[in-house]
Amino acid sequence: MHKNKGKLVAPIIVTIIMIVYCVIYFGFLIMLISGIWRWVLGIIPVVFSVILIKVCIERIIEIKKGEEDDLSKY
């Protein structure tokens, strides 16, 4: 189990960095744009963040099962 803990760090860090980047990027755009586009640009980072978290959870489950190399399946 301890050898898998090191492999869990990378997906979590990448997910956090991507979510922060997305929120900052779209937050900056939301400040510049007015009207209905504010709502559209507000929804995009939320959806993107949910998808990233879902993919990260799936990857953590794969690592815990011992499937470190997904490419070996194909």
All heavy atoms as a GROMACS GRO file, in nm:
protein
  599
    1MET      N    1   0.081  -0.119   0.000
    1MET     CA    2   0.000   0.000   0.000
    1MET      C    3   0.086   0.126   0.000
    1MET      O    4   0.052   0.224  -0.062
    1MET     CB    5  -0.093  -0.003   0.120
    1MET     CG    6  -0.187   0.114   0.128
    1MET     SD    7  -0.303   0.110  -0.007
    1MET     CE    8  -0.395   0.255   0.024
    2HIS      N    9   0.201   0.122   0.068
    2HIS     CA   10   0.286   0.241   0.075
    2HIS      C   11   0.345   0.278  -0.059
    2HIS      O   12   0.365   0.395  -0.088
    2HIS     CB   13   0.398   0.221   0.178
    2HIS     CG   14   0.348   0.225   0.318
    2HIS    ND1   15   0.293   0.338   0.372
    2HIS    CD2   16   0.343   0.131   0.416
    2HIS    CE1   17   0.256   0.314   0.497
    2HIS    NE2   18   0.285   0.188   0.526
    3LYS      N   19   0.373   0.178  -0.144
    3LYS     CA   20   0.432   0.211  -0.273
    3LYS      C   21   0.328   0.280  -0.363
    3LYS      O   22   0.364   0.356  -0.452
    3LYS     CB   23   0.488   0.088  -0.342
    3LYS     CG   24   0.384  -0.009  -0.393
    3LYS     CD   25   0.450  -0.123  -0.467
    3LYS     CE   26   0.343  -0.210  -0.530
    3LYS     NZ   27   0.398  -0.311  -0.616
    4ASN      N   28   0.200   0.257  -0.340
    4ASN     CA   29   0.096   0.322  -0.419
    4ASN      C   30   0.071   0.466  -0.376
    4ASN      O   31   0.020   0.545  -0.454
    4ASN     CB   32  -0.036   0.244  -0.412
    4ASN     CG   33  -0.032   0.116  -0.493
    4ASN    OD1   34   0.052   0.099  -0.580
    4ASN    ND2   35  -0.123   0.027  -0.463
    5LYS      N   36   0.105   0.501  -0.253
    5LYS     CA   37   0.080   0.637  -0.205
    5LYS      C   38   0.159   0.739  -0.286
    5LYS      O   39   0.110   0.847  -0.313
    5LYS     CB   40   0.113   0.649  -0.056
    5LYS     CG   41   0.008   0.589   0.032
    5LYS     CD   42   0.035   0.621   0.176
    5LYS     CE   43  -0.077   0.562   0.260
    5LYS     NZ   44  -0.066   0.600   0.399
    6GLY      N   45   0.279   0.705  -0.325
    6GLY     CA   46   0.360   0.795  -0.406
    6GLY      C   47   0.300   0.816  -0.544
    6GLY      O   48   0.310   0.924  -0.602
    7LYS      N   49   0.235   0.714  -0.595
    7LYS     CA   50   0.173   0.724  -0.727
    7LYS      C   51   0.040   0.799  -0.723
    7LYS      O   52  -0.008   0.842  -0.826
    7LYS     CB   53   0.151   0.584  -0.784
    7LYS     CG   54   0.280   0.512  -0.812
    7LYS     CD   55   0.256   0.374  -0.863
    7LYS     CE   56   0.390   0.303  -0.885
    7LYS     NZ   57   0.372   0.168  -0.933
    8LEU      N   58  -0.017   0.814  -0.605
    8LEU     CA   59  -0.143   0.888  -0.592
    8LEU      C   60  -0.121   1.038  -0.591
    8LEU      O   61  -0.214   1.113  -0.620
    8LEU     CB   62  -0.213   0.847  -0.462
    8LEU     CG   63  -0.263   0.704  -0.453
    8LEU    CD1   64  -0.322   0.678  -0.315
    8LEU    CD2   65  -0.365   0.674  -0.559
    9VAL      N   66  -0.001   1.081  -0.561
    9VAL     CA   67   0.026   1.224  -0.546
    9VAL      C   68   0.014   1.296  -0.681
    9VAL      O   69  -0.046   1.403  -0.689
    9VAL     CB   70   0.165   1.246  -0.483
    9VAL    CG1   71   0.201   1.393  -0.482
    9VAL    CG2   72   0.167   1.189  -0.343
   10ALA      N   73   0.070   1.240  -0.786
   10ALA     CA   74   0.072   1.307  -0.917
   10ALA      C   75  -0.067   1.338  -0.971
   10ALA      O   76  -0.093   1.452  -1.011
   10ALA     CB   77   0.152   1.225  -1.016
   11PRO      N   78  -0.160   1.241  -0.975
   11PRO     CA   79  -0.293   1.275  -1.026
   11PRO      C   80  -0.364   1.382  -0.943
   11PRO      O   81  -0.434   1.468  -0.999
   11PRO     CB   82  -0.371   1.144  -1.021
   11PRO     CG   83  -0.272   1.038  -1.006
   11PRO     CD   84  -0.150   1.098  -0.947
   12ILE      N   85  -0.345   1.379  -0.813
   12ILE     CA   86  -0.410   1.477  -0.727
   12ILE      C   87  -0.351   1.616  -0.751
   12ILE      O   88  -0.425   1.714  -0.764
   12ILE     CB   89  -0.397   1.435  -0.579
   12ILE    CG1   90  -0.478   1.307  -0.555
   12ILE    CG2   91  -0.443   1.547  -0.486
   12ILE    CD1   92  -0.454   1.243  -0.421
   13ILE      N   93  -0.220   1.626  -0.759
   13ILE     CA   94  -0.154   1.755  -0.782
   13ILE      C   95  -0.194   1.812  -0.919
   13ILE      O   96  -0.226   1.930  -0.931
   13ILE     CB   97  -0.001   1.741  -0.771
   13ILE    CG1   98   0.040   1.700  -0.630
   13ILE    CG2   99   0.069   1.869  -0.814
   13ILE    CD1  100   0.010   1.802  -0.524
   14VAL      N  101  -0.192   1.728  -1.022
   14VAL     CA  102  -0.229   1.775  -1.156
   14VAL      C  103  -0.375   1.821  -1.158
   14VAL      O  104  -0.407   1.924  -1.219
   14VAL     CB  105  -0.205   1.663  -1.261
   14VAL    CG1  106  -0.265   1.700  -1.394
   14VAL    CG2  107  -0.057   1.636  -1.275
   15THR      N  108  -0.462   1.749  -1.092
   15THR     CA  109  -0.603   1.789  -1.086
   15THR      C  110  -0.618   1.924  -1.017
   15THR      O  111  -0.690   2.012  -1.066
   15THR     CB  112  -0.685   1.682  -1.011
   15THR    OG1  113  -0.672   1.558  -1.080
   15THR    CG2  114  -0.832   1.721  -1.003
   16ILE      N  115  -0.550   1.943  -0.907
   16ILE     CA  116  -0.560   2.070  -0.834
   16ILE      C  117  -0.506   2.185  -0.919
   16ILE      O  118  -0.568   2.292  -0.928
   16ILE     CB  119  -0.485   2.061  -0.699
   16ILE    CG1  120  -0.559   1.968  -0.604
   16ILE    CG2  121  -0.467   2.199  -0.637
   16ILE    CD1  122  -0.483   1.933  -0.479
   17ILE      N  123  -0.392   2.164  -0.985
   17ILE     CA  124  -0.334   2.269  -1.069
   17ILE      C  125  -0.427   2.305  -1.184
   17ILE      O  126  -0.448   2.423  -1.215
   17ILE     CB  127  -0.195   2.226  -1.121
   17ILE    CG1  128  -0.095   2.223  -1.006
   17ILE    CG2  129  -0.147   2.319  -1.233
   17ILE    CD1  130   0.038   2.162  -1.041
   18MET      N  131  -0.485   2.206  -1.249
   18MET     CA  132  -0.575   2.231  -1.362
   18MET      C  133  -0.702   2.305  -1.317
   18MET      O  134  -0.749   2.394  -1.387
   18MET     CB  135  -0.611   2.100  -1.433
   18MET     CG  136  -0.496   2.038  -1.508
   18MET     SD  137  -0.432   2.143  -1.639
   18MET     CE  138  -0.573   2.152  -1.747
   19ILE      N  139  -0.757   2.268  -1.203
   19ILE     CA  140  -0.878   2.334  -1.153
   19ILE      C  141  -0.846   2.480  -1.118
   19ILE      O  142  -0.922   2.570  -1.154
   19ILE     CB  143  -0.937   2.258  -1.033
   19ILE    CG1  144  -0.998   2.126  -1.081
   19ILE    CG2  145  -1.041   2.342  -0.960
   19ILE    CD1  146  -1.044   2.035  -0.970
   20VAL      N  147  -0.735   2.503  -1.050
   20VAL     CA  148  -0.698   2.640  -1.013
   20VAL      C  149  -0.675   2.724  -1.138
   20VAL      O  150  -0.722   2.838  -1.148
   20VAL     CB  151  -0.574   2.641  -0.921
   20VAL    CG1  152  -0.517   2.780  -0.904
   20VAL    CG2  153  -0.609   2.581  -0.786
   21TYR      N  154  -0.605   2.669  -1.236
   21TYR     CA  155  -0.579   2.741  -1.361
   21TYR      C  156  -0.710   2.775  -1.432
   21TYR      O  157  -0.729   2.888  -1.477
   21TYR     CB  158  -0.489   2.657  -1.452
   21TYR     CG  159  -0.473   2.718  -1.588
   21TYR    CD1  160  -0.388   2.826  -1.607
   21TYR    CD2  161  -0.543   2.669  -1.698
   21TYR    CE1  162  -0.372   2.883  -1.732
   21TYR    CE2  163  -0.528   2.725  -1.823
   21TYR     CZ  164  -0.442   2.832  -1.840
   21TYR     OH  165  -0.429   2.889  -1.963
   22CYS      N  166  -0.799   2.679  -1.440
   22CYS     CA  167  -0.928   2.699  -1.508
   22CYS      C  168  -1.011   2.806  -1.438
   22CYS      O  169  -1.069   2.893  -1.504
   22CYS     CB  170  -1.003   2.568  -1.515
   22CYS     SG  171  -1.160   2.576  -1.600
   23VAL      N  172  -1.017   2.801  -1.306
   23VAL     CA  173  -1.096   2.897  -1.231
   23VAL      C  174  -1.037   3.038  -1.245
   23VAL      O  175  -1.110   3.135  -1.265
   23VAL     CB  176  -1.105   2.856  -1.082
   23VAL    CG1  177  -1.160   2.967  -0.996
   23VAL    CG2  178  -1.190   2.730  -1.069
   24ILE      N  179  -0.906   3.050  -1.239
   24ILE     CA  180  -0.843   3.181  -1.255
   24ILE      C  181  -0.864   3.234  -1.396
   24ILE      O  182  -0.899   3.352  -1.415
   24ILE     CB  183  -0.693   3.174  -1.219
   24ILE    CG1  184  -0.676   3.152  -1.069
   24ILE    CG2  185  -0.620   3.301  -1.264
   24ILE    CD1  186  -0.533   3.125  -1.028
   25TYR      N  187  -0.845   3.151  -1.496
   25TYR     CA  188  -0.859   3.192  -1.635
   25TYR      C  189  -1.002   3.240  -1.664
   25TYR      O  190  -1.022   3.349  -1.716
   25TYR     CB  191  -0.820   3.078  -1.728
   25TYR     CG  192  -0.835   3.110  -1.874
   25TYR    CD1  193  -0.740   3.190  -1.938
   25TYR    CD2  194  -0.942   3.063  -1.948
   25TYR    CE1  195  -0.753   3.221  -2.072
   25TYR    CE2  196  -0.956   3.094  -2.082
   25TYR     CZ  197  -0.860   3.172  -2.143
   25TYR     OH  198  -0.873   3.203  -2.276
   26PHE      N  199  -1.099   3.157  -1.631
   26PHE     CA  200  -1.237   3.194  -1.658
   26PHE      C  201  -1.284   3.305  -1.566
   26PHE      O  202  -1.370   3.385  -1.603
   26PHE     CB  203  -1.330   3.072  -1.652
   26PHE     CG  204  -1.322   2.989  -1.776
   26PHE    CD1  205  -1.248   2.872  -1.779
   26PHE    CD2  206  -1.389   3.027  -1.890
   26PHE    CE1  207  -1.240   2.796  -1.893
   26PHE    CE2  208  -1.382   2.951  -2.005
   26PHE     CZ  209  -1.307   2.835  -2.007
   27GLY      N  210  -1.231   3.311  -1.445
   27GLY     CA  211  -1.264   3.421  -1.356
   27GLY      C  212  -1.221   3.555  -1.413
   27GLY      O  213  -1.293   3.655  -1.405
   28PHE      N  214  -1.102   3.556  -1.473
   28PHE     CA  215  -1.054   3.678  -1.537
   28PHE      C  216  -1.143   3.716  -1.655
   28PHE      O  217  -1.177   3.832  -1.674
   28PHE     CB  218  -0.909   3.657  -1.584
   28PHE     CG  219  -0.850   3.777  -1.650
   28PHE    CD1  220  -0.818   3.891  -1.577
   28PHE    CD2  221  -0.827   3.778  -1.786
   28PHE    CE1  222  -0.764   4.002  -1.639
   28PHE    CE2  223  -0.774   3.889  -1.849
   28PHE     CZ  224  -0.742   4.001  -1.775
   29LEU      N  225  -1.182   3.616  -1.735
   29LEU     CA  226  -1.271   3.644  -1.848
   29LEU      C  227  -1.408   3.693  -1.802
   29LEU      O  228  -1.467   3.782  -1.865
   29LEU     CB  229  -1.289   3.518  -1.935
   29LEU     CG  230  -1.170   3.477  -2.020
   29LEU    CD1  231  -1.200   3.348  -2.094
   29LEU    CD2  232  -1.131   3.586  -2.117
   30ILE      N  233  -1.458   3.637  -1.694
   30ILE     CA  234  -1.589   3.678  -1.642
   30ILE      C  235  -1.586   3.824  -1.597
   30ILE      O  236  -1.684   3.897  -1.615
   30ILE     CB  237  -1.632   3.584  -1.527
   30ILE    CG1  238  -1.670   3.448  -1.582
   30ILE    CG2  239  -1.747   3.643  -1.448
   30ILE    CD1  240  -1.689   3.341  -1.478
   31MET      N  241  -1.473   3.867  -1.542
   31MET     CA  242  -1.462   4.007  -1.500
   31MET      C  243  -1.464   4.102  -1.620
   31MET      O  244  -1.509   4.215  -1.610
   31MET     CB  245  -1.333   4.029  -1.421
   31MET     CG  246  -1.337   3.968  -1.283
   31MET     SD  247  -1.198   4.013  -1.177
   31MET     CE  248  -1.056   3.990  -1.280
   32LEU      N  249  -1.417   4.055  -1.735
   32LEU     CA  250  -1.408   4.141  -1.854
   32LEU      C  251  -1.537   4.146  -1.935
   32LEU      O  252  -1.561   4.242  -2.007
   32LEU     CB  253  -1.294   4.094  -1.944
   32LEU     CG  254  -1.153   4.104  -1.886
   32LEU    CD1  255  -1.053   4.047  -1.983
   32LEU    CD2  256  -1.120   4.248  -1.854
   33ILE      N  257  -1.617   4.041  -1.927
   33ILE     CA  258  -1.735   4.028  -2.013
   33ILE      C  259  -1.861   4.050  -1.930
   33ILE      O  260  -1.869   4.010  -1.814
   33ILE     CB  261  -1.736   3.890  -2.080
   33ILE    CG1  262  -1.614   3.875  -2.170
   33ILE    CG2  263  -1.863   3.869  -2.160
   33ILE    CD1  264  -1.597   3.738  -2.229
   34SER      N  265  -1.961   4.110  -1.993
   34SER     CA  266  -2.089   4.130  -1.923
   34SER      C  267  -2.200   4.060  -2.000
   34SER      O  268  -2.181   4.011  -2.111
   34SER     CB  269  -2.118   4.280  -1.913
   34SER     OG  270  -2.133   4.334  -2.042
   35GLY      N  271  -2.316   4.054  -1.939
   35GLY     CA  272  -2.432   3.995  -2.004
   35GLY      C  273  -2.443   3.846  -1.982
   35GLY      O  274  -2.394   3.790  -1.883
   36ILE      N  275  -2.509   3.780  -2.077
   36ILE     CA  276  -2.535   3.636  -2.067
   36ILE      C  277  -2.406   3.554  -2.073
   36ILE      O  278  -2.399   3.444  -2.020
   36ILE     CB  279  -2.636   3.592  -2.176
   36ILE    CG1  280  -2.682   3.449  -2.153
   36ILE    CG2  281  -2.573   3.602  -2.312
   36ILE    CD1  282  -2.782   3.435  -2.045
   37TRP      N  283  -2.303   3.609  -2.137
   37TRP     CA  284  -2.177   3.536  -2.149
   37TRP      C  285  -2.111   3.514  -2.014
   37TRP      O  286  -2.034   3.420  -1.998
   37TRP     CB  287  -2.082   3.608  -2.244
   37TRP     CG  288  -2.128   3.596  -2.385
   37TRP    CD1  289  -2.186   3.694  -2.460
   37TRP    CD2  290  -2.125   3.479  -2.464
   37TRP    NE1  291  -2.219   3.644  -2.583
   37TRP    CE2  292  -2.182   3.512  -2.588
   37TRP    CE3  293  -2.082   3.348  -2.444
   37TRP    CZ2  294  -2.196   3.419  -2.691
   37TRP    CZ3  295  -2.095   3.257  -2.548
   37TRP    CH2  296  -2.151   3.292  -2.668
   38ARG      N  297  -2.143   3.597  -1.917
   38ARG     CA  298  -2.090   3.576  -1.782
   38ARG      C  299  -2.139   3.443  -1.726
   38ARG      O  300  -2.064   3.370  -1.663
   38ARG     CB  301  -2.136   3.687  -1.689
   38ARG     CG  302  -2.043   3.799  -1.682
   38ARG     CD  303  -2.080   3.889  -1.568
   38ARG     NE  304  -1.961   3.971  -1.546
   38ARG     CZ  305  -1.951   4.061  -1.456
   38ARG    NH1  306  -2.051   4.085  -1.375
   38ARG    NH2  307  -1.841   4.130  -1.443
   39TRP      N  308  -2.266   3.413  -1.748
   39TRP     CA  309  -2.323   3.288  -1.697
   39TRP      C  310  -2.266   3.168  -1.772
   39TRP      O  311  -2.237   3.065  -1.712
   39TRP     CB  312  -2.475   3.290  -1.708
   39TRP     CG  313  -2.535   3.390  -1.615
   39TRP    CD1  314  -2.577   3.516  -1.645
   39TRP    CD2  315  -2.554   3.376  -1.474
   39TRP    NE1  316  -2.623   3.580  -1.533
   39TRP    CE2  317  -2.609   3.495  -1.426
   39TRP    CE3  318  -2.528   3.273  -1.385
   39TRP    CZ2  319  -2.640   3.515  -1.292
   39TRP    CZ3  320  -2.560   3.293  -1.252
   39TRP    CH2  321  -2.615   3.412  -1.207
   40VAL      N  322  -2.251   3.182  -1.903
   40VAL     CA  323  -2.194   3.074  -1.983
   40VAL      C  324  -2.050   3.046  -1.940
   40VAL      O  325  -2.011   2.931  -1.920
   40VAL     CB  326  -2.201   3.109  -2.133
   40VAL    CG1  327  -2.128   3.005  -2.216
   40VAL    CG2  328  -2.346   3.121  -2.179
   41LEU      N  329  -1.973   3.153  -1.924
   41LEU     CA  330  -1.834   3.135  -1.882
   41LEU      C  331  -1.824   3.093  -1.735
   41LEU      O  332  -1.722   3.040  -1.693
   41LEU     CB  333  -1.755   3.264  -1.904
   41LEU     CG  334  -1.728   3.300  -2.050
   41LEU    CD1  335  -1.656   3.433  -2.058
   41LEU    CD2  336  -1.647   3.192  -2.118
   42GLY      N  337  -1.929   3.112  -1.658
   42GLY     CA  338  -1.930   3.066  -1.520
   42GLY      C  339  -1.958   2.917  -1.509
   42GLY      O  340  -1.913   2.850  -1.416
   43ILE      N  341  -2.032   2.865  -1.604
   43ILE     CA  342  -2.067   2.723  -1.603
   43ILE      C  343  -1.950   2.637  -1.649
   43ILE      O  344  -1.928   2.527  -1.597
   43ILE     CB  345  -2.191   2.699  -1.691
   43ILE    CG1  346  -2.312   2.765  -1.626
   43ILE    CG2  347  -2.216   2.551  -1.713
   43ILE    CD1  348  -2.436   2.766  -1.713
   44ILE      N  349  -1.872   2.687  -1.743
   44ILE     CA  350  -1.761   2.608  -1.800
   44ILE      C  351  -1.662   2.560  -1.695
   44ILE      O  352  -1.630   2.441  -1.691
   44ILE     CB  353  -1.692   2.686  -1.914
   44ILE    CG1  354  -1.788   2.700  -2.032
   44ILE    CG2  355  -1.564   2.616  -1.957
   44ILE    CD1  356  -1.737   2.789  -2.143
   45PRO      N  357  -1.610   2.646  -1.607
   45PRO     CA  358  -1.513   2.594  -1.509
   45PRO      C  359  -1.575   2.497  -1.408
   45PRO      O  360  -1.507   2.407  -1.361
   45PRO     CB  361  -1.460   2.719  -1.439
   45PRO     CG  362  -1.553   2.828  -1.472
   45PRO     CD  363  -1.622   2.791  -1.598
   46VAL      N  364  -1.703   2.514  -1.380
   46VAL     CA  365  -1.769   2.421  -1.287
   46VAL      C  366  -1.777   2.281  -1.350
   46VAL      O  367  -1.741   2.181  -1.287
   46VAL     CB  368  -1.910   2.473  -1.249
   46VAL    CG1  369  -1.986   2.368  -1.170
   46VAL    CG2  370  -1.899   2.602  -1.171
   47VAL      N  371  -1.821   2.276  -1.475
   47VAL     CA  372  -1.831   2.147  -1.546
   47VAL      C  373  -1.693   2.085  -1.562
   47VAL      O  374  -1.674   1.965  -1.539
   47VAL     CB  375  -1.901   2.166  -1.682
   47VAL    CG1  376  -1.893   2.041  -1.766
   47VAL    CG2  377  -2.045   2.208  -1.663
   48PHE      N  378  -1.596   2.167  -1.602
   48PHE     CA  379  -1.460   2.118  -1.621
   48PHE      C  380  -1.402   2.064  -1.490
   48PHE      O  381  -1.338   1.959  -1.488
   48PHE     CB  382  -1.373   2.232  -1.675
   48PHE     CG  383  -1.235   2.191  -1.714
   48PHE    CD1  384  -1.214   2.106  -1.820
   48PHE    CD2  385  -1.126   2.238  -1.644
   48PHE    CE1  386  -1.086   2.068  -1.856
   48PHE    CE2  387  -0.998   2.202  -1.679
   48PHE     CZ  388  -0.977   2.116  -1.786
   49SER      N  389  -1.428   2.132  -1.380
   49SER     CA  390  -1.378   2.088  -1.250
   49SER      C  391  -1.440   1.955  -1.207
   49SER      O  392  -1.371   1.867  -1.156
   49SER     CB  393  -1.405   2.194  -1.144
   49SER     OG  394  -1.338   2.313  -1.174
   50VAL      N  395  -1.570   1.941  -1.230
   50VAL     CA  396  -1.638   1.815  -1.195
   50VAL      C  397  -1.580   1.700  -1.277
   50VAL      O  398  -1.555   1.591  -1.224
   50VAL     CB  399  -1.790   1.829  -1.216
   50VAL    CG1  400  -1.860   1.694  -1.208
   50VAL    CG2  401  -1.849   1.926  -1.116
   51ILE      N  402  -1.557   1.723  -1.405
   51ILE     CA  403  -1.501   1.619  -1.491
   51ILE      C  404  -1.360   1.582  -1.446
   51ILE      O  405  -1.325   1.464  -1.439
   51ILE     CB  406  -1.503   1.663  -1.639
   51ILE    CG1  407  -1.647   1.671  -1.689
   51ILE    CG2  408  -1.421   1.568  -1.725
   51ILE    CD1  409  -1.663   1.736  -1.825
   52LEU      N  410  -1.279   1.682  -1.415
   52LEU     CA  411  -1.143   1.655  -1.368
   52LEU      C  412  -1.142   1.575  -1.238
   52LEU      O  413  -1.061   1.483  -1.221
   52LEU     CB  414  -1.067   1.786  -1.347
   52LEU     CG  415  -1.004   1.847  -1.470
   52LEU    CD1  416  -0.948   1.985  -1.438
   52LEU    CD2  417  -0.894   1.759  -1.524
   53ILE      N  418  -1.230   1.609  -1.146
   53ILE     CA  419  -1.237   1.537  -1.019
   53ILE      C  420  -1.282   1.393  -1.042
   53ILE      O  421  -1.227   1.300  -0.982
   53ILE     CB  422  -1.329   1.610  -0.920
   53ILE    CG1  423  -1.264   1.742  -0.878
   53ILE    CG2  424  -1.360   1.524  -0.799
   53ILE    CD1  425  -1.354   1.834  -0.800
   54LYS      N  426  -1.378   1.372  -1.132
   54LYS     CA  427  -1.424   1.238  -1.163
   54LYS      C  428  -1.312   1.153  -1.222
   54LYS      O  429  -1.291   1.038  -1.184
   54LYS     CB  430  -1.543   1.243  -1.259
   54LYS     CG  431  -1.598   1.108  -1.295
   54LYS     CD  432  -1.710   1.119  -1.396
   54LYS     CE  433  -1.769   0.987  -1.434
   54LYS     NZ  434  -1.676   0.892  -1.491
   55VAL      N  435  -1.237   1.210  -1.316
   55VAL     CA  436  -1.126   1.138  -1.378
   55VAL      C  437  -1.016   1.108  -1.275
   55VAL      O  438  -0.958   0.999  -1.276
   55VAL     CB  439  -1.070   1.219  -1.497
   55VAL    CG1  440  -0.939   1.161  -1.548
   55VAL    CG2  441  -1.172   1.224  -1.609
   56CYS      N  442  -0.990   1.202  -1.186
   56CYS     CA  443  -0.890   1.181  -1.081
   56CYS      C  444  -0.932   1.067  -0.988
   56CYS      O  445  -0.849   0.983  -0.953
   56CYS     CB  446  -0.868   1.309  -1.002
   56CYS     SG  447  -0.742   1.296  -0.875
   57ILE      N  448  -1.057   1.064  -0.951
   57ILE     CA  449  -1.106   0.956  -0.864
   57ILE      C  450  -1.094   0.821  -0.935
   57ILE      O  451  -1.053   0.722  -0.874
   57ILE     CB  452  -1.252   0.984  -0.820
   57ILE    CG1  453  -1.254   1.102  -0.724
   57ILE    CG2  454  -1.315   0.860  -0.756
   57ILE    CD1  455  -1.392   1.154  -0.692
   58GLU      N  456  -1.129   0.817  -1.064
   58GLU     CA  457  -1.115   0.692  -1.140
   58GLU      C  458  -0.969   0.647  -1.145
   58GLU      O  459  -0.939   0.529  -1.132
   58GLU     CB  460  -1.169   0.710  -1.281
   58GLU     CG  461  -1.320   0.720  -1.288
   58GLU     CD  462  -1.370   0.746  -1.428
   58GLU    OE1  463  -1.288   0.753  -1.523
   58GLU    OE2  464  -1.492   0.762  -1.444
   59ARG      N  465  -0.879   0.742  -1.165
   59ARG     CA  466  -0.736   0.709  -1.171
   59ARG      C  467  -0.687   0.658  -1.036
   59ARG      O  468  -0.607   0.564  -1.029
   59ARG     CB  469  -0.657   0.831  -1.214
   59ARG     CG  470  -0.510   0.806  -1.230
   59ARG     CD  471  -0.484   0.707  -1.341
   59ARG     NE  472  -0.341   0.679  -1.346
   59ARG     CZ  473  -0.291   0.560  -1.371
   59ARG    NH1  474  -0.370   0.458  -1.397
   59ARG    NH2  475  -0.162   0.541  -1.373
   60ILE      N  476  -0.732   0.717  -0.927
   60ILE     CA  477  -0.691   0.672  -0.794
   60ILE      C  478  -0.740   0.530  -0.770
   60ILE      O  479  -0.667   0.446  -0.716
   60ILE     CB  480  -0.744   0.769  -0.686
   60ILE    CG1  481  -0.666   0.901  -0.695
   60ILE    CG2  482  -0.733   0.709  -0.547
   60ILE    CD1  483  -0.724   1.011  -0.610
   61ILE      N  484  -0.861   0.500  -0.812
   61ILE     CA  485  -0.914   0.364  -0.798
   61ILE      C  486  -0.831   0.266  -0.879
   61ILE      O  487  -0.800   0.156  -0.832
   61ILE     CB  488  -1.063   0.360  -0.838
   61ILE    CG1  489  -1.146   0.437  -0.736
   61ILE    CG2  490  -1.113   0.216  -0.853
   61ILE    CD1  491  -1.290   0.461  -0.778
   62GLU      N  492  -0.792   0.304  -1.002
   62GLU     CA  493  -0.709   0.217  -1.084
   62GLU      C  494  -0.574   0.191  -1.018
   62GLU      O  495  -0.524   0.078  -1.020
   62GLU     CB  496  -0.686   0.280  -1.222
   62GLU     CG  497  -0.806   0.278  -1.310
   62GLU     CD  498  -0.781   0.350  -1.441
   62GLU    OE1  499  -0.670   0.406  -1.460
   62GLU    OE2  500  -0.871   0.350  -1.526
   63ILE      N  501  -0.514   0.294  -0.962
   63ILE     CA  502  -0.384   0.278  -0.897
   63ILE      C  503  -0.396   0.187  -0.775
   63ILE      O  504  -0.312   0.101  -0.752
   63ILE     CB  505  -0.325   0.416  -0.858
   63ILE    CG1  506  -0.287   0.493  -0.984
   63ILE    CG2  507  -0.205   0.399  -0.767
   63ILE    CD1  508  -0.247   0.636  -0.959
   64LYS      N  509  -0.503   0.203  -0.699
   64LYS     CA  510  -0.522   0.117  -0.580
   64LYS      C  511  -0.545  -0.028  -0.619
   64LYS      O  512  -0.509  -0.118  -0.543
   64LYS     CB  513  -0.639   0.169  -0.497
   64LYS     CG  514  -0.604   0.294  -0.419
   64LYS     CD  515  -0.718   0.337  -0.331
   64LYS     CE  516  -0.678   0.460  -0.251
   64LYS     NZ  517  -0.786   0.505  -0.163
   65LYS      N  518  -0.604  -0.051  -0.736
   65LYS     CA  519  -0.624  -0.188  -0.783
   65LYS      C  520  -0.496  -0.248  -0.840
   65LYS      O  521  -0.491  -0.367  -0.864
   65LYS     CB  522  -0.731  -0.191  -0.892
   65LYS     CG  523  -0.871  -0.173  -0.840
   65LYS     CD  524  -0.969  -0.184  -0.954
   65LYS     CE  525  -1.112  -0.168  -0.909
   65LYS     NZ  526  -1.206  -0.173  -1.022
   66GLY      N  527  -0.397  -0.163  -0.866
   66GLY     CA  528  -0.271  -0.214  -0.920
   66GLY      C  529  -0.259  -0.197  -1.070
   66GLY      O  530  -0.170  -0.255  -1.131
   67GLU      N  531  -0.345  -0.120  -1.129
   67GLU     CA  532  -0.340  -0.098  -1.274
   67GLU      C  533  -0.268   0.034  -1.302
   67GLU      O  534  -0.327   0.131  -1.347
   67GLU     CB  535  -0.482  -0.093  -1.331
   67GLU     CG  536  -0.561  -0.217  -1.308
   67GLU     CD  537  -0.705  -0.203  -1.355
   67GLU    OE1  538  -0.733  -0.113  -1.436
   67GLU    OE2  539  -0.787  -0.282  -1.311
   68GLU      N  540  -0.137   0.035  -1.278
   68GLU     CA  541  -0.061   0.158  -1.296
   68GLU      C  542  -0.045   0.194  -1.444
   68GLU      O  543  -0.036   0.309  -1.480
   68GLU     CB  544   0.077   0.149  -1.231
   68GLU     CG  545   0.074   0.151  -1.081
   68GLU     CD  546   0.062   0.012  -1.023
   68GLU    OE1  547   0.076  -0.086  -1.098
   68GLU    OE2  548   0.036   0.001  -0.903
   69ASP      N  549  -0.037   0.093  -1.529
   69ASP     CA  550  -0.009   0.115  -1.670
   69ASP      C  551  -0.135   0.085  -1.751
   69ASP      O  552  -0.165  -0.028  -1.783
   69ASP     CB  553   0.106   0.026  -1.716
   69ASP     CG  554   0.149   0.056  -1.857
   69ASP    OD1  555   0.110   0.162  -1.910
   69ASP    OD2  556   0.221  -0.027  -1.914
   70ASP      N  557  -0.210   0.190  -1.784
   70ASP     CA  558  -0.332   0.172  -1.862
   70ASP      C  559  -0.305   0.131  -2.005
   70ASP      O  560  -0.388   0.068  -2.068
   70ASP     CB  561  -0.414   0.302  -1.865
   70ASP     CG  562  -0.477   0.334  -1.732
   70ASP    OD1  563  -0.488   0.240  -1.651
   70ASP    OD2  564  -0.514   0.449  -1.710
   71LEU      N  565  -0.191   0.167  -2.059
   71LEU     CA  566  -0.162   0.138  -2.199
   71LEU      C  567  -0.142  -0.011  -2.224
   71LEU      O  568  -0.151  -0.057  -2.337
   71LEU     CB  569  -0.037   0.215  -2.243
   71LEU     CG  570  -0.052   0.367  -2.246
   71LEU    CD1  571   0.081   0.431  -2.282
   71LEU    CD2  572  -0.160   0.409  -2.343
   72SER      N  573  -0.115  -0.090  -2.120
   72SER     CA  574  -0.094  -0.232  -2.140
   72SER      C  575  -0.222  -0.304  -2.181
   72SER      O  576  -0.218  -0.416  -2.230
   72SER     CB  577  -0.038  -0.295  -2.012
   72SER     OG  578  -0.135  -0.284  -1.908
   73LYS      N  579  -0.337  -0.239  -2.161
   73LYS     CA  580  -0.465  -0.300  -2.200
   73LYS      C  581  -0.487  -0.295  -2.351
   73LYS      O  582  -0.566  -0.372  -2.404
   73LYS     CB  583  -0.580  -0.227  -2.133
   73LYS     CG  584  -0.582  -0.236  -1.984
   73LYS     CD  585  -0.703  -0.160  -1.933
   73LYS     CE  586  -0.698  -0.141  -1.785
   73LYS     NZ  587  -0.809  -0.058  -1.737
   74TYR      N  588  -0.419  -0.206  -2.418
   74TYR     CA  589  -0.449  -0.184  -2.560
   74TYR      C  590  -0.340  -0.236  -2.650
   74TYR      O  591  -0.229  -0.242  -2.624
   74TYR     CB  592  -0.468  -0.034  -2.586
   74TYR     CG  593  -0.575   0.023  -2.499
   74TYR    CD1  594  -0.544   0.100  -2.386
   74TYR    CD2  595  -0.710   0.000  -2.526
   74TYR    CE1  596  -0.644   0.153  -2.305
   74TYR    CE2  597  -0.808   0.052  -2.444
   74TYR     CZ  598  -0.774   0.128  -2.336
   74TYR     OH  599  -0.872   0.179  -2.256
   0.00000   0.00000   0.00000
